[in-house]
Amino acid sequence: MYKPLLVAAAFLTIFLGILSSLFFLSNQLTATTTTTSTKPSETITTSEKPREPYVKIRETIFYVEVADDDAERGRGLSGRESLPENRGMLFVFEKPGRYSFWMYEMRFALDIIWIDADGRVVHIEENLQPCTPNQVCQSYTPSADAKYVLEINAGLVKKHGVVVGDFVEFWLGSAD
């Protein structure tokens, strides 16, 4: 009478052991390494890599397309219908300078942020409207040298409180 119960208990124990081992292994394979600061609400993930280039200003991350050659910088966002909310284009120049931008062939308004070689915001132009076919397109030039220029949707500078002097963090691609 007890023999069938013992056999069933043995199979159940083995089955649960295998199941818990699989669960443990799957958690080991997908876990990320984290370190926690002295503030309990802050956790910094150290093993996850971003999937695409980004620019972080204050606490806001803008995923960006990088324009780092003459052809890409010349084309920019011209001709596009729109830009998703926290997306942008980052123009990267070989050396710092006072690079001018205009709204030629644009179809939506932009905020433009100039960033120096040290990663500080040095100039901002907000709510720049597209040029109309019958007008001369205005150029916008920074008041200081910049090595990077970030174009984002109009209104995001104000929404996120971006100001001259803010520090900018970049991740432009894999270091491998």
N, C-alpha and C positions, 0 to 999 in steps of 0.2 A: 504494500500500500504506500509506503514512504518512498520507494524506489522511483516511481514516475515523478513524484514531486521533486526529488533530489535532482533528477535528470533535467527537469524543466527549469529548476533554479540555476543549475549549472549553465544551461544554454542561455538563460536570461542574463546571468552575470557576464558571460563571454560576450554576448551581443552588446550589452551596455558598455563593457570595456572597450570594444572595437569602436563603438559610436563615439565615446568620449575621446578616444585617441584621435579619431578623424576630426572632431571638433577642435581639439587642441592644436593639431597640425595646421588646420585651415586658418586658425587665428594667428599662428606663428608666421605663416606665409604672407598674410595681408597686413600685419601690424606695422605701424610707423613708429619711429623712435621720437619720443617727445621729451623735452625738459621743461620742468615747471619752475617759474620764478618764485620769489618769496611772496608775491601777491597771488592768492589762490585763484583769482579769476583769469590770470594770464597763463596761457600755454603756448609755447613756441614749437612748431613742428620743424624738425631738423632733417628728416629724411625725404620729405616730399619735394619734388622739383616742379616748378611751374611748367605748364604745358605749352605756354606761348609767351612771347615777350610782353613785359608790362612796365608801366611807370606808376610809382606810388607817390602821391602827394598828400600829406597829412595822413588820414586813415583811408583814403580812397585809392583803389587800384583801377587803372585804365589799361586794358589789354590793347596793345598797339601793333600796327603794321610798321615795320622799320623801313624808312626811305634813306638809304645810305650811299646811293650813287646818283650821278647827275640825271639819269633818265627817270628814276623813281622820284627824286626830289622835284623835277620839272613837272611830272604828271600829278603828283600829290593826290588829293581827293577830288580833283576836277572831274566833272561828268557823272559823278555818282548821285544817286537819288537821295540817299540818306546814310546815316551812320548809327549803329546801335548805341544805346544809352551810355555805357561806360567803356566805349571803344574810342580809339583815336589813331592818329598817325604821328609817329615820331620821326622827325627829320634829324639826321645825324651828319654833322659836317666834320671835315678833316681837322680844321683848326677853328678857334673862336673868331667871330666877326659879327658885324651888324647886318645880319641877313634880313632882307625885306621880303614880305609876303603880300599877296593880293588875292582877291576873291574872283579872279577870272574863271569863267566856265563852272562856277560853283552853283549848286542847286539848293543849298540850305545854309543857314547861318552858322558861324563858328566862333569859339573863343580860341585865342592863340596865346600860348605861354612860351616865352623864351627862357632858356635855362643855361647858366654858364658852365664852364668846364669842371667846376667844383660841385655841381649839383644844386645850385641855388637858383630860385626863380628871380630873374632880373628885370622882366618886363611882361606886361599882360595887356592884351587888347580883347575887349569883350563884345559879344553880340555883333560881329561883323557880318553884314548882309551881302549876299551875292551881287555882283555887278549886273546891271541891266544892259541889254545890247546897245542902247543908245547913249551910254555914259562912259566917261573915261574912268577906268578902274583905278581906285586909290591904292597906293602902296603903304604898308604898315612896317615901320622900321623901329627896332628896339632902341632904348636909350643907353644900353650897355652891350658889350660883346657877349655873344652866346655861342655855344657849341651844339646845342640841341634846341629844337623847336617842336612843341607839342600842339597839334590841332585836335580839338574836341568839340562836341556839340555846344552851341550857344546856350548860356545859362548855367553850365556846370561849374564854372569858376565861382560864381556867386553862390550856387547851391552848396558847394563843398567848402566855401570860405577860403579859397586859395588867394594868397597875397604875395607881393614881392618880398623876397627874403625867405620864403618857405624852402625847406630842404626837400630834394627829390631823390627817391630811390629808384634804381633801374634794374631790370634783368632783361637783357637783350638776346639771350640765346644760350645754348649749351656751351659749357667750358670744356667739354670732352674733345 
